[in-house]
Amino acid sequence: MGGPCRVFQERPAPGLIWLPAPEYDRISKPGADFYPSPYRYEGFGYDVRSETKLSRSFANGGFGARFSTERSGWDLSAFVYRSPDMAPTFAREVTGLTGLGGGLGLPALGGTATTIYRPTYDRLLRVGGTLAKDFDGLVLKAEAVFTQGRRFSALDLANRNGLVAQNTIDWVIGLEGTPAEGWRVNGQFFQRAYLNHDPVTGFKRFESGVSLLVTRALTPTLDAELLAISSLLRSDWLARAALTWKAGPSLRVKAGYDAFGGEPLGLFGRYGRQDRVYGQVRYTY
């Protein structure tokens, strides 16, 4: 197989994006296995209300611009995008609380307190860029995104709505190659930097992690896949193994196992009791 086609890439390629009705993540219902449940405080009641989504209006649409070019074998792009967040944040309200004492998770004074959460969606501004280059079969890729407007959960009960705004930079760099016929290996380092870091979120100023994806064609119709993702700062990890059967030109049958582990507040550790075996059938047309 030859190298990547670069027809028409010598000239800069600007573009505009408009999504009049952005979609939101379907987060299931409270109590479901993979619902992104917010923090439970010991001694407090707990309730999650229905979502509060932004209305589908022109002002809440997605607007953006993208610019891409190619220079000396480097594929470069830059973009700016404003839209509602696809993932919710959980606004918090505490009822029945007549005294706090200033500590995290302390029992209420004079009654039983209840933490009430409601999923909400923020408007975000994202500015970023990507680069990629093929070094004789070893592909280098990197991406960085600055995000403004996202709010994160505050663990401190003194925070009224349980949310704190944080500007972040997410960046990732990775290498992908085919060390032998039928093999594909992809390794990545990723990091999120909190520019106006507030420790009440429970996160460190820099949160880093790594991932490794290995795929192997066992037969012309059967592929194996192994994915591992881990934080470098805390116990938080995901391991996934899967087999994909190419049952026909348009039919794929997949079976796999996902294992989660880590701290209860971690991206994967919160699902530490939801290890799963799954199956998937996909038909494309």
N, C-alpha and C positions, 0 to 999 in steps of 0.2 A: 504494500500500500504506500502510495506516495505521501509527500508532506502536505500540510494544510493548504487549501486553495486560498490565494490572496487576491483574487480578481476584484478590482474596484476598491481595494483597501488603501491604495496609495494616497487618495484624496481624503481629507477629513469628512466625516459623515455625521452631521448634526441631526437631531430628531426631537420632536415634541411628543409628550404623552398626556393624554387626558382620559381619566376613568370616571365617568359620571356617577357610577354607583359602585364604589369599592366593596369588596366582600370582606366578611369577618370570619375568624376561625369558629368552627362549630365545636364548642367546648363541652358537649354532652350536658348532663344534668348533675347537680350536687349528689354525691354518693356513688357515682359511677367510678369504675376502677381507675381511669386516667383523667379524672376531673382535676384541674389545677387548684386543689383546695388550699385556701389561705390558712394562716397560722392559727392554731388553737391554744388558748391560754388556760393553764391549769386553774380549776376552780371557777371558770366562767362558762356560762351557756354559749351556744354556738348556733348561728343560723346564716344561711346564704340565700339571698333574695334573687329575683330574676334580673336578667341583664338590662343595662341601660345603654342602648345603642344610639349613635348619632343618626339624625334623620338623613334620608337620601335626598340631599339638596345640592345645588350647584356649589355652594360654599364648602360643603363637606366632601366634594369630589377629590379625585387624585390629579394633581397637576405636576408636570415635571419636564425636564429637558435632558438630553443625553448627547454627548459628543464623543466620537470615537475616531481613531486614526491608527496608522501603522508606520513605524519608523525603524528602519534597520532591523527588521525581523521582530520588533516588539509590538504587540497589540496593546494599545492604550485606550482608555475611556474615562470619562468624567461625567457625573450626573448630579442633578439636584431634583428632589421629589418631595412634595408636600401632600400628605394624605392622612386619614385616620389610621391608627394602629390596628393591625389585624388581630393582635392578641390583647386580652383584657388586663386591666389592673383592678384590684379589689379595694374600693373605698370602704372604710370601716366606720361604724358607729357603735358606741358602747352605751347601753341602756341599763338603768337600775344601779348606777354607780354613784354612791353618795360620798365616797372618800377613796383616795388612791394610795397615799403614802409615798408616791414618787418612784416606785419600783416596777420593773417589768413583771407582769403576771401575778401581782399581789391580789389577794382576794378583796372584794368590795367590802366596804364598811356599811353596816346597816341594811344589807339586802344582798340578793344574788344578781350579779351583773351578767349581761349577755353581750357578746360581740356579734354584731350584725354586719355582714359583708354584701356588697352589691358590685358585680362586674361592670366596669365602665371602660370606655375607649377614648384614648387621648388623640389629639391632632399632633402629628409629628412633622418635623422638617428634617430631611436627610440629605447630606451632601457627601459624595464619595467618589472613588475612582477604582479602576482595576488595571492590572497589567498581566501579560502572559507572553511567554517566549518558549519556543521549541529548541532545545539543545540536542539535536541529533537523536530524537526519540525520548529524551527526558524533558518533560514539560514543567516549567515553573509558572505558578499562578499566585497572584496576591490581590487582595482587596482591602480597602479601608473605608469606613462609613462613620461620619459624624452625625449624631442624632440629638435633636433638641425637642423638648416637649414631653418626653416620656416620664411618667411617675412610677416610683417603686414603693413597695410596702415598707412602712416604718414599724419596727417591732416595739418601739416605745409607746406605751399607752397614753402618754401625755400628748402625743400628736393627735389633733382633733379628728381628722378624717383618715388617718392611717396611711397617708401617702406623702411622698417627698419627691420633688422634681430633681432629676439628675441629667446633666448633659454627658453624653458618652461618646467614646470612639471605639468601635469594634474593628479589629483588623485580623487578617488571617494570611498566612503564607504556606504554600504547599508544593510538593513535588509529586509528579505522577509518571510512571514508566512501565514498560513491559519487559521485565528481565529475561523472560523466556516465552516461547510460543504458548499461547493460551493463558498466560498470567498477566494480571494487572495489579499494580501496587500504588496506593496513594497515601501519602503521609502529610499531616498538616499540624501547624502550631497556630493557636488562636488566642486572642486576648481581648478583654474589655477593660477600658480605662474610664474611671469615673472622674470627670474633670472638676466638678464641684463636690467632691466626695463627702458624703454624710454617713458616719458609721451606724446610724440608727437603722439602715437598711440591712445590716448584717453582712454586707459584702466588704471586701478589702478594696483599696483604691485601684489595684490591678488584679484582675481575675484571669488566670491563664490556664490553658489546657492543650491537650494533644489528641489526635485521632489517627487511626490506621485502618485502611480498607484494603483487603486482599480478595481478589476474585480469581477463580480458576475454572477453565473450561474442562470438565471431566470427560465429556464426550461431545460430539457435535450438537447434541440436544439437551445436555445437562450441565448447568453452571453451579458452582459453589461460591459462597460469599461469607467473609468474616469481617465484622466491623467492631472496633473497640474505640471508645471515647472515654477520656479521663481528665479530671481536673488535676492541676499540678500543685494546688494549694490546700486542698481538702479531700476527704474521702468522698468522691462522687464519680460514679462511672456507669457506663453502659457497655454490654457485650452482646453482640448479635451474630447468630449463625443462620444461614439460609441456603436452601437448594431451589433452583429454578429450572423447571422442565419446559422446553420449547416444544409444546405439543403440536404446533402447526405454525404457518406463516403469521397468523394473527392471534394465536392463543398461547398464553403463558400461565403456568400453574406453579405457585410458589408456596413453600412451607418453611417455617423458621422458628427460632427460639430466641426470646429477648430476656436478658437478665439485667436487673437494676440493683445498684447498691450505693451506700453513702449516707451522709447526714440527712436528717428529716427535712431541712430547709434547702437542700441541694436540688439542682435541676433534675437529677435522676434519683437521688436518694429518697425523695418524697414518694417514689413509687417502689420502694424496696420490697414491698409485700405483693407486688403485682407482676412478678415474673410471668411470662406467658409463652404459650405455644400457639401459633397462628397458621392459617392457610389463606391463600389468595388466588383467585382466578381472574385473569384479565384478558379481555378480548378487544382488539383495536380494529377499527374499520375506517 
